[in-house]
Amino acid sequence: MNEDGEQNFITHIDIEDATSYDGDCVPAVIKELQNKDIVPAELYGDTHYNSAHNIEASQEELVELKGPVARVTKEKVEKNAGF
C-alpha cells in the first residue's frame, strides 16, 4: 500500500536480454493495458522508459510516467547526430 492507503499492482512484465534496449516498449505496454481495461494513472520505469518521447506518448494516453530521467550529454547528442 502507498501512503494514501491505495494498493499498487504489477500490471505488466516483459522480459528482455540484459543487452537489449527496452525503452521503446512503453507505448505498446500502455496499449496492452488499455485492451485489458486496466490502464494505470501512473507507470513506473527506469531511465530507458523515461525518454522525452515516452513521456509525451504516455501523457497523450493520460498515464503519468514516473522514474529517473536520463541526462542528455554532449556525447549522446553528437552520437545521435551521426558523428
Summary of the structure (lengths in Angstrom):
residues: 83
radius of gyration: 14.8
end to end distance: 47.7
largest distance: 50.5
contacts: 165
relative contact order: 0.15
helix: 35%
strand: 7%
